Amino acid sequence: MKRYYLKKHSNEKGYIFPLTNFVILLLLLLTFHQINLLQSQKRIHQLNEEQYKLEWLYQKTYASVLQAKEDPPYSYTFPDGTIDVIVTQNGQNSTIYQFKMTTDTGAYRHVNIAIPN
Protein backbone atom coordinates (compact mmCIF):
# COMPACT_ATOMS: atom_id res chain seq x y z
CA MET A 1 0.00 0.00 0.00
CA LYS A 2 1.47 3.33 -1.07
CA ARG A 3 1.26 6.36 1.13
CA TYR A 4 0.34 9.27 -1.08
CA TYR A 5 -0.14 11.73 1.76
CA LEU A 6 3.53 11.45 2.75
CA LYS A 7 4.79 12.06 -0.74
CA LYS A 8 6.74 15.31 -1.07
CA HIS A 9 5.76 17.60 -3.87
CA SER A 10 8.56 19.36 -5.66
CA ASN A 11 7.84 22.15 -8.07
CA GLU A 12 11.00 23.24 -9.79
CA LYS A 13 9.36 25.06 -12.66
CA GLY A 14 9.53 28.45 -10.89
CA TYR A 15 5.85 29.37 -10.99
CA ILE A 16 4.84 29.70 -7.33
CA PHE A 17 7.67 31.93 -6.03
CA PRO A 18 7.30 34.76 -8.61
CA LEU A 19 3.52 34.69 -8.22
CA THR A 20 3.71 35.02 -4.43
CA ASN A 21 6.31 37.77 -4.77
CA PHE A 22 4.03 39.66 -7.13
CA VAL A 23 1.03 39.31 -4.79
CA ILE A 24 3.09 40.42 -1.78
CA LEU A 25 4.42 43.38 -3.76
CA LEU A 26 0.88 44.42 -4.68
CA LEU A 27 -0.23 44.16 -1.06
CA LEU A 28 2.75 46.25 0.10
CA LEU A 29 2.05 48.89 -2.53
CA LEU A 30 -1.59 49.03 -1.48
CA THR A 31 -0.58 49.34 2.18
CA PHE A 32 1.91 52.15 1.50
CA HIS A 33 -0.65 53.92 -0.66
CA GLN A 34 -3.22 53.80 2.14
CA ILE A 35 -0.67 55.09 4.68
CA ASN A 36 0.25 57.97 2.37
CA LEU A 37 -3.43 58.72 1.79
CA LEU A 38 -4.05 58.81 5.55
CA GLN A 39 -1.14 61.20 6.09
CA SER A 40 -2.41 63.46 3.32
CA GLN A 41 -5.92 63.48 4.77
CA LYS A 42 -4.55 64.40 8.21
CA ARG A 43 -2.58 67.30 6.73
CA ILE A 44 -5.60 68.52 4.74
CA HIS A 45 -7.71 68.37 7.91
CA GLN A 46 -5.12 70.45 9.80
CA LEU A 47 -5.01 73.04 7.03
CA ASN A 48 -8.82 73.23 6.88
CA GLU A 49 -8.94 73.72 10.63
CA GLU A 50 -6.39 76.55 10.38
CA GLN A 51 -8.40 78.15 7.57
CA TYR A 52 -11.56 77.91 9.68
CA LYS A 53 -9.83 79.58 12.65
CA LEU A 54 -8.49 82.39 10.47
CA GLU A 55 -11.90 82.98 8.91
CA TRP A 56 -13.53 82.99 12.34
CA LEU A 57 -10.97 85.51 13.60
CA TYR A 58 -11.60 87.68 10.54
CA GLN A 59 -15.37 87.69 11.05
CA LYS A 60 -15.05 88.51 14.75
CA THR A 61 -12.58 91.31 14.06
CA TYR A 62 -14.70 92.79 11.27
CA ALA A 63 -17.74 92.87 13.56
CA SER A 64 -15.67 94.38 16.38
CA VAL A 65 -14.22 97.10 14.14
CA LEU A 66 -17.70 98.07 12.92
CA GLN A 67 -18.88 98.42 16.53
CA ALA A 68 -15.74 100.15 17.87
CA LYS A 69 -16.13 103.74 19.02
CA GLU A 70 -12.45 104.62 19.47
CA ASP A 71 -9.72 105.12 16.89
CA PRO A 72 -7.30 102.34 15.87
CA PRO A 73 -4.88 100.66 16.48
CA TYR A 74 -6.76 97.82 18.11
CA SER A 75 -5.50 94.55 19.46
CA TYR A 76 -7.96 91.72 20.04
CA THR A 77 -7.26 88.43 21.77
CA PHE A 78 -9.60 85.49 21.25
CA PRO A 79 -9.21 81.88 22.38
CA ASP A 80 -8.09 80.85 18.89
CA GLY A 81 -5.63 83.68 18.26
CA THR A 82 -4.79 87.36 18.27
CA ILE A 83 -5.52 90.19 15.85
CA ASP A 84 -3.82 93.55 15.38
CA VAL A 85 -5.79 96.20 13.51
CA ILE A 86 -4.18 99.34 12.11
CA VAL A 87 -5.36 102.04 9.71
CA THR A 88 -3.21 102.19 6.58
CA GLN A 89 -5.12 104.91 4.72
CA ASN A 90 -7.93 107.21 5.74
CA GLY A 91 -9.90 108.55 2.78
CA GLN A 92 -12.97 110.73 2.46
CA ASN A 93 -15.45 107.95 1.80
CA SER A 94 -13.75 104.94 3.34
CA THR A 95 -11.03 103.85 5.72
CA ILE A 96 -8.61 101.06 4.87
CA TYR A 97 -7.85 98.78 7.77
CA GLN A 98 -5.13 96.17 7.92
CA PHE A 99 -5.87 93.02 9.93
CA LYS A 100 -2.89 90.96 11.06
CA MET A 101 -4.33 87.69 12.32
CA THR A 102 -2.31 84.96 14.05
CA THR A 103 -3.80 81.72 15.34
CA ASP A 104 -2.72 79.91 18.47
CA THR A 105 -0.95 77.28 16.34
CA GLY A 106 1.13 79.82 14.40
CA ALA A 107 -0.80 80.32 11.16
CA TYR A 108 -1.18 83.93 10.06
CA ARG A 109 -2.90 86.09 7.48
CA HIS A 110 -2.81 89.78 6.56
CA VAL A 111 -5.98 91.32 5.18
CA ASN A 112 -6.56 94.85 3.90
CA ILE A 113 -10.18 95.89 3.90
CA ALA A 114 -11.93 99.14 3.03
CA ILE A 115 -14.80 100.03 5.34
CA PRO A 116 -17.07 102.94 4.37
CA ASN A 117 -17.25 105.84 6.82
Backbone torsions as a table, in degrees:
resi	resn	phi	psi	omega
1	MET	NA	125.5	-179.3
2	LYS	-87.3	146.2	179.1
3	ARG	-105.8	98.7	-177.4
4	TYR	-76.4	-27.3	-176.8
5	TYR	-75.1	-14.7	176.7
6	LEU	-96.1	-3.4	-177.7
7	LYS	-71.9	131.4	-179.9
8	LYS	-84.9	134.4	177.9
9	HIS	-94.3	132.4	175.8
10	SER	-124.3	124.7	179.3
11	ASN	-117.8	102.8	-177.7
12	GLU	-107.0	18.7	-179.5
13	LYS	-88.2	-8.9	175.6
14	GLY	75.7	36.4	-178.5
15	TYR	-100.2	-39.9	-173.1
16	ILE	-72.9	-46.1	-176.1
17	PHE	-61.4	-49.0	177.5
18	PRO	-64.1	-34.3	178.5
19	LEU	-66.0	-44.9	178.8
20	THR	-66.8	-37.8	176.0
21	ASN	-61.4	-42.0	179.6
22	PHE	-64.3	-43.1	179.1
23	VAL	-65.6	-42.9	178.8
24	ILE	-64.6	-40.5	177.4
25	LEU	-61.8	-42.8	177.3
26	LEU	-63.0	-41.4	178.5
27	LEU	-65.4	-39.9	177.4
28	LEU	-65.8	-41.7	177.4
29	LEU	-62.6	-41.2	177.6
30	LEU	-63.9	-41.6	179.2
31	THR	-64.1	-47.1	179.3
32	PHE	-64.9	-35.4	176.5
33	HIS	-63.5	-43.7	179.9
34	GLN	-66.1	-38.1	177.8
35	ILE	-64.6	-44.6	178.1
36	ASN	-63.4	-39.7	177.6
37	LEU	-63.6	-40.7	178.1
38	LEU	-64.6	-42.8	178.1
39	GLN	-63.7	-40.2	178.5
40	SER	-65.0	-41.7	179.1
41	GLN	-64.6	-38.3	177.3
42	LYS	-63.7	-42.6	-179.9
43	ARG	-66.4	-41.5	177.7
44	ILE	-62.9	-39.6	178.1
45	HIS	-63.9	-41.8	178.1
46	GLN	-62.9	-42.9	179.7
47	LEU	-66.6	-38.4	176.8
48	ASN	-65.2	-37.9	177.8
49	GLU	-65.8	-40.8	176.5
50	GLU	-62.9	-42.8	178.9
51	GLN	-62.4	-40.5	178.4
52	TYR	-63.3	-43.6	179.2
53	LYS	-62.7	-43.7	179.9
54	LEU	-64.5	-40.4	178.4
55	GLU	-66.4	-38.8	177.8
56	TRP	-64.3	-43.5	177.9
57	LEU	-62.4	-39.9	179.0
58	TYR	-62.2	-47.1	-178.8
59	GLN	-63.3	-42.2	179.1
60	LYS	-65.3	-40.8	-179.5
61	THR	-67.8	-42.6	179.2
62	TYR	-59.3	-45.3	178.6
63	ALA	-65.1	-38.0	179.9
64	SER	-68.8	-37.8	179.0
65	VAL	-67.4	-39.0	178.5
66	LEU	-64.9	-31.2	-178.6
67	GLN	-91.6	-9.8	-174.8
68	ALA	-69.8	140.2	179.9
69	LYS	-100.0	-22.8	-176.5
70	GLU	-97.8	167.4	-178.2
71	ASP	-81.0	150.9	177.3
72	PRO	-67.3	165.5	12.4
73	PRO	-83.5	147.5	176.7
74	TYR	-112.9	158.6	171.8
75	SER	-142.7	117.2	-179.0
76	TYR	-110.9	142.9	175.4
77	THR	-125.4	121.6	177.4
78	PHE	-117.4	167.1	179.8
79	PRO	-60.0	-28.0	-178.3
80	ASP	-94.9	-4.1	179.6
81	GLY	164.1	-173.1	-179.0
82	THR	-125.5	154.2	-179.1
83	ILE	-135.8	134.2	172.1
84	ASP	-113.1	130.1	-178.3
85	VAL	-119.0	126.2	175.3
86	ILE	-132.0	158.3	177.0
87	VAL	-95.9	122.8	179.1
88	THR	-94.5	-30.0	-179.7
89	GLN	-153.7	134.4	179.4
90	ASN	-117.3	107.7	-178.9
91	GLY	-99.4	-173.6	180.0
92	GLN	-75.2	-42.3	-175.2
93	ASN	-98.3	-23.0	-176.9
94	SER	-149.2	161.3	177.4
95	THR	-118.5	133.9	179.7
96	ILE	-99.0	119.2	178.6
97	TYR	-103.2	148.4	173.8
98	GLN	-116.7	121.7	177.8
99	PHE	-100.6	124.9	173.3
100	LYS	-111.6	103.2	-175.3
101	MET	-103.9	136.6	176.7
102	THR	-135.7	127.1	178.9
103	THR	-83.9	170.3	179.6
104	ASP	-68.9	-17.4	179.3
105	THR	-98.0	0.1	173.8
106	GLY	106.6	-6.0	177.8
107	ALA	-73.7	149.2	-178.6
108	TYR	-142.9	161.0	176.9
109	ARG	-155.4	141.9	175.6
110	HIS	-113.1	129.2	-178.1
111	VAL	-129.9	131.2	171.4
112	ASN	-104.9	129.4	-177.2
113	ILE	-138.6	137.9	177.7
114	ALA	-98.1	122.9	179.4
115	ILE	-114.9	125.2	-179.8
116	PRO	-63.9	147.3	179.4
117	ASN	-73.9	NA	NA
